[in-house]
């Protein structure tokens, strides 16, 4: 105690030497401490305060010793309890250590068992794999007794086909895997498999030959036999391809030979039947510019005469293009009805039969044999039969319209095959088309030359009505124009233009053979009008050709109107035209009453009779009544125009008022014109 006081004093004494710098900041920091604040507020000296604190601590220490003495028994008891707990925990530690050791041992056992299990699983998997492969090997290589019985003694049916598939798999199995070829099992089985293969190939070959022989029987429906019988045994061909190539080649050759002969015979019989139904339309002398008498028409059979118009006119023959997909003709029905047809009808029927047969055979060959090249070998015979017939007919054909119809039929058949997606007839139809065009051109040139080199003297007839040559031309042109509408063949249009120029030249030559110009004009008008009428009947396709003839018709009608009026009112027209010329040239001389009086009185005395004569003349001159009435109307209108000019000239002449009573009123002339218009 004394020591602390001395220390404090030393501290206090030394405090005089301690710097008080920073004291203010420390006091600021401790101003919130309650104890320091209490000391400072009371002003108690530090030493006195320290003594008070020490006394308090000493008292607390004494109180604590008394409390400890009071609780000594409880502390002893607590110590004993802690020692007992320590013993118990020590025992539990020993027990848990034993458990830990046992668990470690079990974990080791489990790990060992896991490794054994994985090893056993791997061995099982390997054994299963080996068993699967061995089982498949045994299954693929073994030859079951039932399979041997079916192949050797069974009939070729559905079960036989299934057995063939199994045999094929076994044969492929022993051929494809090089590892199997060295196995001892194969040495035992392979001879047996080879004997089965040979037996199967031999048996299915005999079977197929028998089925192919059925195709040769008369009246056999080949398509039904192919679809319902042969296609059922399609796998036989696959088997032969894979395991009997030589035999497959024989079967293939046998089928080609059979179908070649069968189809060739069918088409030959059909063509022979069609030839009996053929109606001859044209001969080499049936040309546009050939004189009718020179063709010996009266010496021909009545049937030929009846169908002579079909040489140049299309008529109902166009219907064949609307019936393009109709079934082929049945010969015995047509023969029973004694029907005969133009060749294009027979041509369509023959080629309809061809495209249907070719479609069926092409699809069958592709499905049954798996190669479409067989088709072309089969149809070499039928193509030759058809070509022989077609070339014979074509070389003697002079029916240009019929050939053009055949060209359009070939085009339509090509479209049908295109829609079917069957290309097997493309080259054949192209060849037919190439054959038809040169023949058409040759016949067309015959018609063209018949006009160019026609003998006008032999063709001319003293008749102003339409000439038969022009009618032939109009019908022929209208037919070809109609057949070219949807195709727009520029070469054909060019040839028709050449034909038009030739016929115009010939028509002008024939017209010039009439002595009177008026008759020449009438002849031309009648022929042009008839040509336009026929082109109109062909529809709106006449186009440029029709417009050309309409222009020619208009110009010739204008010429005829002048000629007709000149014949009946020549002096009047001469006077009017002279006055018009003088007015235009400014050298007009005044007309006198004496100049116009004869004209006015002559017209007043006979104008009605003259119009009647003009009417009769028109009626008798023109074949087309409507055209004649239009011409008469034009003539009367022109007459009215001439007379109106005459009246105007009369009114300008001094002293001509006395002629007014002889002038025919315009209304009277108009009344007459309307009267004939009503007749029209």
C-alpha positions in Angstrom: 0.0 0.0 0.0 2.7 2.3 0.9 4.5 1.3 -2.2 1.6 2.4 -4.4 1.5 5.7 -2.6 5.2 6.2 -3.2 4.7 5.3 -6.8 1.9 7.7 -7.2 3.9 10.4 -5.6 6.7 9.7 -8.0 4.3 9.8 -10.8 2.8 13.0 -9.5 6.2 14.5 -9.0 7.2 13.6 -12.4 4.0 15.0 -13.8 5.5 18.4 -13.5 7.9 17.3 -16.2 5.2 15.8 -18.5 3.9 17.9 -21.3 0.2 18.7 -21.2 0.0 19.1 -24.9 -3.0 17.3 -26.2 -4.7 17.1 -22.9 -7.6 19.1 -24.1 -8.3 16.7 -26.9 -8.2 13.7 -24.5 -10.6 15.4 -22.1 -12.9 16.0 -25.1 -12.8 12.4 -25.9 -13.6 11.3 -22.3 -16.2 13.8 -21.6 -19.0 11.3 -22.2 -17.5 8.8 -19.6 -19.9 8.9 -16.5 -17.2 8.0 -14.0 -14.7 10.6 -15.2 -17.4 13.2 -15.5 -18.5 12.4 -11.8 -14.9 12.8 -10.5 -14.4 16.0 -12.4 -17.7 17.5 -11.2 -17.1 16.8 -7.6 -13.5 18.0 -7.7 -12.3 15.0 -5.6 -8.6 14.5 -5.6 -7.3 11.6 -7.5 -5.5 10.0 -4.6 -8.5 10.0 -2.3 -10.6 8.5 -5.0 -8.0 5.8 -5.5 -8.1 4.8 -1.9 -11.9 4.6 -1.9 -11.7 2.2 -4.8 -9.2 0.0 -3.1 -11.3 -0.3 0.0 -14.3 -1.3 -2.1 -12.3 -4.0 -3.9 -11.0 -5.4 -0.6 -14.5 -5.6 0.7 -15.7 -7.4 -2.4 -12.9 -9.9 -2.1 -13.8 -10.7 1.4 -17.5 -11.2 0.5 -16.5 -13.6 -2.3 -14.4 -15.8 0.0 -17.4 -16.1 2.3 -19.6 -17.0 -0.6 -17.1 -19.7 -1.7 -16.9 -21.2 1.8 -20.7 -21.4 1.9 -20.9 -23.2 -1.5 -17.9 -25.6 -1.0 -20.2 -28.7 -0.6 -21.9 -27.9 -3.8 -18.6 -27.4 -5.6 -17.4 -30.8 -4.3 -20.6 -32.4 -5.6 -20.2 -30.7 -8.9 -16.6 -31.9 -9.2 -17.8 -35.5 -8.5 -20.5 -35.3 -11.2 -18.0 -33.9 -13.7 -15.6 -36.8 -13.0 -18.5 -39.3 -13.5 -19.5 -37.7 -16.8 -15.9 -37.8 -17.9 -15.8 -41.6 -17.2 -19.0 -42.2 -19.1 -17.7 -40.2 -22.1 -14.5 -42.2 -22.0 -16.5 -45.4 -22.3 -18.6 -44.0 -25.2 -15.4 -43.0 -26.9 -14.1 -46.5 -26.7 -17.4 -47.9 -28.0 -17.6 -45.5 -30.9 -14.0 -46.3 -31.8 -15.0 -49.9 -32.1 -17.9 -49.0 -34.3 -15.7 -47.0 -36.5 -13.3 -49.9 -36.9 -16.1 -52.2 -37.8 -17.6 -49.8 -40.3 -14.3 -49.4 -42.0 -14.1 -53.2 -42.3 -17.7 -53.3 -43.8 -16.8 -50.6 -46.3 -13.9 -52.6 -47.5 -16.1 -55.7 -47.9 -18.7 -53.6 -49.9 -16.0 -52.3 -52.2 -14.8 -55.8 -52.8 -18.3 -57.0 -53.5 -18.8 -54.0 -55.9 -15.7 -54.9 -57.8 -16.8 -58.6 -58.0 -20.2 -57.5 -59.2 -18.8 -55.3 -62.0 -16.5 -58.1 -63.0 -19.4 -60.5 -63.1 -21.6 -57.9 -65.1 -18.9 -57.5 -67.7 -18.5 -61.3 -68.0 -22.3 -61.6 -68.4 -22.4 -58.9 -71.0 -19.6 -60.6 -73.0 -21.3 -63.9 -72.7 -24.6 -62.5 -73.9 -22.8 -60.8 -76.8 -21.1 -64.0 -77.6 -24.3 -65.9 -77.3 -26.2 -63.4 -79.6 -23.5 -63.6 -82.2 -23.2 -67.3 -82.0 -27.0 -67.6 -82.0 -27.3 -65.4 -85.1 -24.4 -67.3 -86.7 -26.1 -70.6 -86.0 -29.4 -69.2 -87.2 -27.9 -67.8 -90.4 -25.8 -70.8 -91.3 -28.0 -73.7 -90.3 -30.2 -75.3 -92.9 -33.6 -76.2 -91.4 -35.2 -79.4 -92.7 -38.4 -77.6 -93.5 -36.5 -75.2 -95.8 -35.0 -78.2 -97.6 -38.4 -79.8 -98.0 -40.0 -76.6 -99.4 -37.2 -75.8 -101.8 -36.9 -79.4 -103.1 -40.4 -80.6 -103.1 -42.7 -77.6 -102.6 -44.7 -75.8 -105.2 -43.9 -72.2 -106.1 -46.3 -70.2 -104.0 -46.2 -67.6 -101.2 -44.5 -70.0 -98.8 -42.0 -70.9 -101.4 -41.2 -67.2 -102.0 -40.7 -66.7 -98.2 -38.4 -69.7 -98.2 -36.4 -68.2 -101.1 -35.9 -65.0 -99.1 -34.5 -67.1 -96.2 -32.2 -69.0 -98.6 -31.1 -65.8 -100.2 -30.1 -64.4 -96.8 -28.1 -67.5 -95.9 -26.3 -67.4 -99.3 -25.4 -63.7 -98.8 -24.3 -64.5 -95.3 -21.7 -67.1 -96.3 -20.5 -65.0 -99.3 -20.1 -61.6 -97.7 -18.3 -62.3 -94.4 -14.7 -63.3 -94.9 -14.4 -64.6 -91.3 -17.2 -67.1 -91.9 -15.5 -68.6 -94.9 -12.8 -70.1 -92.6 -15.3 -71.6 -90.1 -15.6 -75.4 -89.9 -19.4 -75.1 -89.8 -19.4 -73.6 -93.3 -17.5 -76.5 -94.7 -20.3 -78.8 -93.5 -23.2 -76.5 -94.6 -21.9 -74.9 -97.9 -22.4 -77.9 -100.1 -26.0 -78.2 -98.9 -26.6 -74.5 -99.5 -25.2 -74.8 -103.1 -27.4 -77.8 -103.9 -30.4 -75.8 -102.6 -29.5 -72.8 -104.7 -29.2 -74.8 -107.8 -32.5 -76.6 -107.1 -34.2 -73.3 -106.4 -32.9 -71.6 -109.5 -33.9 -74.6 -111.7 -37.3 -74.8 -110.2 -38.2 -71.0 -110.5 -36.8 -71.0 -114.1 -39.2 -73.8 -115.1 -42.0 -71.9 -113.3 -41.3 -68.6 -115.0 -41.0 -70.2 -118.4 -44.4 -71.8 -117.8 -45.9 -68.4 -116.9 -44.4 -66.7 -119.9 -45.8 -69.4 -122.1 -49.3 -68.4 -120.9 -48.7 -65.0 -122.5 -48.5 -66.6 -125.9 -52.0 -68.1 -125.7 -54.6 -66.5 -128.0 -57.0 -64.0 -126.4 -54.9 -63.7 -123.3 -55.4 -60.4 -121.4 -51.7 -59.6 -121.0 -52.1 -56.7 -118.6 -54.3 -58.8 -116.2 -51.8 -61.7 -116.3 -48.9 -59.3 -115.6 -50.6 -57.5 -112.7 -52.4 -60.4 -111.1 -49.9 -63.2 -111.7 -46.4 -62.2 -112.6 -46.0 -59.3 -110.2 -46.9 -61.7 -107.3 -43.7 -63.6 -108.2 -41.5 -60.5 -108.5 -39.1 -61.9 -105.9 -38.3 -64.8 -108.2 -36.6 -62.3 -110.5 -34.8 -60.6 -107.6 -33.5 -64.1 -106.5 -32.4 -65.0 -110.0 -30.6 -61.6 -110.4 -28.6 -62.2 -107.1 -28.0 -66.0 -107.2 -28.5 -67.1 -110.8 -27.5 -64.4 -113.2 -27.2 -66.8 -116.2 -30.7 -68.1 -115.6 -32.0 -64.5 -115.1 -30.5 -63.6 -118.5 -32.4 -66.5 -120.0 -35.7 -65.5 -118.3 -35.2 -61.9 -119.4 -34.5 -63.0 -123.0 -37.5 -65.3 -123.0 -39.8 -62.5 -121.7 -38.5 -60.1 -124.3 -38.9 -62.6 -127.1 -42.4 -63.5 -126.0 -43.7 -60.0 -125.6 -42.0 -58.8 -128.8 -43.8 -61.5 -130.8 -47.1 -61.2 -129.0 -47.3 -57.4 -129.2 -46.1 -57.4 -132.8 -48.8 -59.9 -133.7 -51.5 -57.8 -131.9 -50.5 -54.6 -133.6 -50.3 -56.4 -137.0 -53.8 -57.8 -136.6 -55.2 -54.4 -135.5 -53.6 -52.6 -138.4 -54.9 -55.1 -140.9 -58.4 -54.6 -139.4 -58.0 -50.8 -139.6 -56.9 -50.9 -143.2 -60.4 -52.3 -144.1 -62.0 -49.3 -142.4 -59.9 -46.6 -144.2 -61.7 -44.0 -146.1 -59.7 -42.5 -149.0 -60.0 -38.7 -149.0 -57.6 -37.4 -151.6 -55.5 -38.6 -154.5 -52.5 -37.0 -156.2 -54.8 -35.1 -158.6 -57.0 -33.6 -155.8 -55.3 -30.3 -155.8 -56.6 -26.7 -155.5 -55.6 -25.6 -159.0 -56.5 -28.8 -160.9 -59.5 -28.6 -163.3 -62.5 -30.6 -161.9 -63.1 -32.4 -165.3 -59.5 -33.6 -165.5 -59.7 -35.5 -162.2 -62.2 -37.9 -163.6 -64.6 -37.2 -160.8 -67.6 -38.7 -162.6 -65.7 -42.0 -162.9 -65.2 -42.3 -159.2 -67.2 -44.3 -156.8 -70.2 -42.5 -155.2 -68.6 -42.7 -151.8 -65.5 -41.0 -153.0 -67.5 -38.2 -154.6 -69.5 -37.8 -151.4 -66.4 -37.2 -149.4 -64.6 -35.1 -152.0 -65.3 -31.9 -150.0 -63.2 -33.3 -147.2 -60.1 -32.8 -149.3 -60.1 -29.0 -148.7 -62.7 -28.4 -145.9 -62.0 -29.3 -142.3 -65.6 -29.7 -141.3 -66.3 -32.3 -138.6 -62.8 -33.8 -138.9 -61.7 -31.3 -136.3 -63.6 -33.3 -133.7 -60.9 -35.9 -133.6 -58.8 -33.5 -131.6 -61.5 -33.3 -129.0 -61.7 -37.1 -128.8 -57.9 -37.4 -128.3 -58.1 -39.5 -125.1 -61.1 -41.6 -126.1 -60.6 -45.4 -126.2 -59.2 -46.9 -129.4 -61.7 -48.1 -132.1 -62.8 -51.7 -131.8 -62.4 -53.1 -135.3 -65.1 -55.8 -135.3 -67.8 -53.3 -134.1 -66.9 -50.8 -136.8 -66.9 -53.5 -139.4 -70.3 -54.7 -138.3 -71.6 -51.2 -138.8 -69.9 -50.9 -142.1 -68.2 -47.7 -140.9 -65.2 -46.1 -142.7 -63.0 -43.4 -141.3 -60.5 -40.8 -142.6 -57.0 -42.0 -141.9 -56.4 -39.5 -139.0 -59.2 -41.3 -137.0 -57.4 -44.6 -137.5 -54.1 -43.0 -136.8 -55.3 -41.6 -133.5 -56.8 -45.0 -132.6 -53.6 -46.9 -133.4 -51.5 -44.5 -131.4 -53.9 -44.4 -128.5 -53.5 -48.2 -128.4 -49.8 -47.8 -128.6 -49.4 -45.2 -125.8 -51.7 -47.2 -123.5 -49.9 -50.5 -124.2 -46.5 -48.8 -123.9 -47.4 -47.1 -120.6 -48.5 -50.4 -119.1 -45.5 -52.4 -120.4 -43.0 -49.7 -119.4 -44.3 -49.6 -115.8 -44.4 -53.4 -115.6 -40.8 -53.8 -116.8 -39.6 -51.2 -114.4 -41.5 -52.8 -111.5 -40.9 -56.5 -112.3 -37.4 -56.5 -113.8 -36.2 -53.2 -112.2 -34.8 -52.0 -115.6 -36.7 -49.9 -118.1 -34.3 -50.8 -120.9 -36.2 -54.0 -121.5 -39.1 -52.0 -122.9 -37.1 -50.8 -125.9 -36.0 -54.3 -126.7 -39.6 -55.5 -126.5 -41.1 -52.7 -128.6 -38.5 -53.0 -131.4 -40.9 -55.4 -133.1 -44.2 -53.4 -132.6 -42.4 -50.2 -133.7 -41.2 -52.0 -136.9 -44.8 -53.2 -137.6 -46.3 -49.7 -137.1 -43.5 -48.0 -139.1 -44.0 -50.4 -142.0 -47.7 -49.6 -142.1 -47.3 -45.9 -141.5 -44.6 -45.4 -144.2 -46.8 -47.3 -146.7 -49.8 -45.1 -145.9 -47.8 -41.9 -145.8 -46.1 -42.4 -149.1 -49.5 -42.6 -150.8 -51.2 -39.9 -148.8 -52.2 -36.6 -150.5 -54.5 -35.4 -147.8 -52.8 -32.2 -146.4 -55.5 -31.6 -143.8 -55.4 -35.2 -142.6 -51.6 -34.9 -142.2 -51.9 -31.7 -140.3 -54.5 -33.3 -138.0 -52.0 -36.2 -137.4 -49.3 -33.7 -136.5 -51.6 -32.2 -133.9 -52.6 -35.7 -132.7 -48.9 -36.6 -132.2 -48.5 -33.3 -130.2 -51.4 -34.1 -128.0 -50.2 -37.7 -127.4 -46.8 -36.3 -126.4 -48.5 -34.1 -123.8 -50.5 -37.1 -122.5 -47.2 -39.1 -122.0 -45.6 -36.1 -120.4 -48.4 -35.9 -117.9 -48.1 -39.6 -117.2 -44.3 -39.0 -116.7 -43.6 -41.9 -119.1 -40.6 -41.0 -121.4 -40.5 -44.3 -123.4 -42.3 -43.0 -126.5 -40.5 -39.6 -126.8 -38.1 -40.7 -129.5 -40.7 -42.6 -131.4 -43.3 -39.8 -131.5 -40.5 -37.3 -132.5 -39.7 -39.6 -135.4 -43.3 -39.8 -136.5 -43.6 -36.0 -136.3 -40.4 -35.6 -138.4 -41.9 -37.9 -141.0 -45.2 -36.0 -141.2 -43.9 -32.5 -141.7 -41.9 -33.2 -144.9 -44.9 -35.0 -146.4 -47.2 -32.1 -145.5 -44.7 -29.7 -147.1 -44.6 -31.8 -150.3 -48.4 -31.9 -150.6 -48.7 -28.2 -149.8 -46.2 -27.5 -152.5 -48.3 -29.6 -154.9 -51.3 -27.3 -154.2 -49.1 -24.2 -154.5 -47.7 -25.3 -157.9 -51.1 -26.3 -159.1 -52.1 -22.6 -158.7 -48.8 -21.2 -160.0 -48.8 -23.3 -163.2 -52.6 -23.6 -163.7 -53.9 -23.4 -167.2 -56.3 -20.5 -167.1 -58.0 -21.4 -170.3 -59.0 -24.8 -169.1 -60.1 -23.5 -165.7 -62.0 -20.5 -167.0 -65.8 -20.7 -167.1 -68.1 -18.1 -168.5 -69.7 -17.5 -165.1 -69.2 -14.6 -162.7 -70.2 -16.6 -159.7 -67.4 -17.9 -157.3 -65.0 -20.2 -159.0 -64.5 -23.7 -157.5 -60.7 -23.2 -157.4 -61.3 -20.2 -155.1 -63.7 -22.1 -152.9 -61.1 -24.9 -152.6 -58.5 -22.4 -151.6 -60.7 -20.7 -149.1 -61.7 -23.9 -147.4 -58.2 -25.2 -147.5 -56.8 -22.0 -146.0 -59.5 -21.8 -143.3 -58.8 -25.4 -142.3 -55.1 -24.9 -141.8 -55.6 -21.5 -140.1 -58.0 -23.1 -137.7 -55.5 -26.0 -137.0 -52.7 -23.5 -136.4 -54.5 -21.3 -133.8 -53.2 -22.9 -130.6 -49.7 -23.6 -132.1 -48.7 -20.4 -133.9 -46.5 -22.1 -136.4 -44.8 -19.2 -138.3 -43.6 -21.5 -141.1 -47.2 -22.5 -141.8 -48.3 -18.9 -141.8 -45.5 -18.1 -144.3 -46.6 -20.9 -146.6 -50.2 -19.8 -146.5 -49.1 -16.3 -147.5 -47.3 -17.8 -150.5 -50.5 -19.7 -151.4 -52.6 -16.6 -151.1 -50.4 -14.7 -153.6 -50.5 -17.6 -156.0 -54.3 -17.8 -155.9 -54.7 -14.0 -156.3 -52.6 -14.1 -159.4 -54.6 -16.9 -160.8 -57.9 -15.2 -160.0 -56.8 -12.0 -161.7 -55.9 -14.0 -164.8 -59.3 -15.7 -164.8 -61.0 -12.3 -164.4 -59.2 -10.8 -167.3 -60.7 -13.5 -169.6 -64.1 -11.8 -169.3 -64.6 -9.4 -172.2 -66.3 -6.6 -170.1 -64.5 -4.9 -167.2 -67.7 -4.9 -165.3 -67.9 -8.7 -165.5 -64.3 -8.9 -164.3 -65.1 -6.8 -161.3 -68.2 -8.9 -160.5 -66.2 -12.1 -160.8 -63.6 -10.7 -158.4 -66.2 -9.4 -155.9 -68.0 -12.8 -155.8 -64.8 -14.7 -155.2 -63.5 -12.3 -152.5 -66.8 -12.3 -150.7 -67.1 -16.1 -150.8 -63.5 -16.3 -149.4 -64.2 -13.9 -146.6 -67.4 -15.8 -145.7 -65.5 -19.1 -145.4 -62.7 -17.6 -143.4 -65.3 -16.1 -141.0 -66.9 -19.5 -140.6 -63.6 -20.8 -139.3 -63.9 -18.3 -136.4 -61.9 -15.3 -135.4 -58.7 -17.0 -136.5 -58.9 -15.6 -140.1 -57.1 -12.5 -138.8 -54.7 -11.0 -141.2 -55.7 -13.2 -144.1 -59.4 -12.1 -143.8 -58.5 -8.4 -143.5 -56.5 -8.6 -146.7 -59.4 -10.0 -148.7 -61.8 -7.5 -147.1 -59.6 -4.7 -148.4 -59.6 -6.2 -151.9 -63.4 -6.5 -151.7 -63.9 -2.9 -150.7 -61.7 -1.6 -153.5 -63.5 -3.8 -156.1 -66.9 -2.8 -154.8 -66.0 0.9 -155.3 -64.9 0.1 -158.9 -68.1 -1.8 -159.6 -70.3 1.0 -158.2 -68.7 3.5 -160.6 -69.1 1.1 -163.5 -72.7 0.4 -162.6 -73.6 4.1 -162.3 -71.6 4.9 -165.5 -73.7 2.4 -167.4 -77.0 4.1 -166.4 -76.0 7.7 -165.7 -72.8 8.2 -167.7 -73.5 11.7 -168.9 -74.6 13.0 -165.5 -71.4 11.6 -163.9 -69.3 13.0 -166.6 -70.8 16.5 -166.2 -70.4 16.4 -162.4 -66.8 15.2 -162.5 -65.9 17.8 -165.2 -67.4 20.6 -163.1 -65.5 19.3 -160.0 -62.3 19.3 -162.0 -62.8 22.8 -163.4 -63.6 24.1 -159.9 -60.4 22.6 -158.5 -58.3 23.9 -161.4 -59.7 27.5 -161.2 -60.5 27.5 -165.0 -64.2 27.1 -164.5 -66.5 28.1 -167.4 -70.0 29.1 -166.7 -72.6 26.4 -167.5 -75.6 27.3 -169.5 -79.2 26.0 -169.3 -78.6 24.1 -172.5 -75.8 22.1 -170.8 -77.8 20.9 -167.9 -81.4 20.7 -169.3 -80.9 17.4 -171.1 -79.3 15.9 -168.0 -82.1 17.0 -165.7 -84.9 15.9 -168.0 -83.2 12.6 -168.8 -82.8 11.8 -165.1 -86.3 12.8 -164.2 -87.7 10.6 -166.9 -86.0 7.4 -166.2 -84.3 7.4 -162.8 -86.7 5.0 -161.2 -86.4 2.5 -164.0 -82.7 2.9 -163.9 -82.6 2.1 -160.2 -84.8 -1.0 -160.8 -82.5 -2.1 -163.6 -79.5 -1.6 -161.2 -81.3 -3.7 -158.6 -82.0 -6.5 -161.1 -78.4 -6.4 -162.3 -77.1 -6.7 -158.7 -79.5 -9.5 -157.8 -78.4 -11.6 -160.8 -74.7 -10.7 -160.6 -73.9 -11.5 -157.0 -74.2 -14.9 -155.3 -74.4 -13.5 -151.8 -77.7 -11.6 -151.5 -76.5 -9.6 -148.5 -73.3 -8.6 -150.3 -75.4 -7.6 -153.3 -77.7 -5.4 -151.3 -74.8 -3.7 -149.7 -73.4 -3.0 -153.1 -76.7 -1.6 -154.3 -77.0 0.6 -151.3 -73.5 1.9 -151.9 -74.4 2.6 -155.6 -77.6 4.4 -154.7 -75.8 6.5 -152.1 -73.2 7.4 -154.7 -75.9 8.2 -157.2 -77.6 10.5 -154.6 -74.2 12.3 -154.1 -73.8 12.8 -157.9 -77.3 14.1 -158.3 -77.0 16.4 -155.3 -74.0 18.0 -157.0 -75.9 18.3 -160.3 -78.8 20.1 -158.5 -76.3 22.5 -156.8 -74.8 23.3 -160.2 -78.3 23.9 -161.7 -79.2 26.3 -159.0 -76.1 28.4 -159.7 -77.0 28.8 -163.5 -78.8 32.1 -164.4 -82.2 31.5 -165.9 -82.3 27.8 -164.9 -85.2 28.3 -162.6 -87.5 26.9 -165.3 -85.8 23.5 -164.7 -86.9 23.4 -161.1 -90.1 21.6 -162.0 -88.0 18.8 -163.6 -85.5 18.4 -160.7 -86.2 15.3 -158.6 -86.3 16.1 -155.0 -83.6 14.6 -152.8 -86.3 13.3 -150.5 -87.8 11.3 -153.3 -84.5 9.7 -154.1 -83.9 9.0 -150.4 -87.4 7.3 -150.3 -86.4 5.0 -153.1 -83.1 4.2 -151.3 -84.9 3.4 -148.1 -87.4 1.2 -150.0 -84.5 -0.9 -151.3 -82.9 -0.8 -147.8 -86.1 -2.3 -146.4 -85.9 -5.0 -149.0 -82.4 -5.5 -147.8 
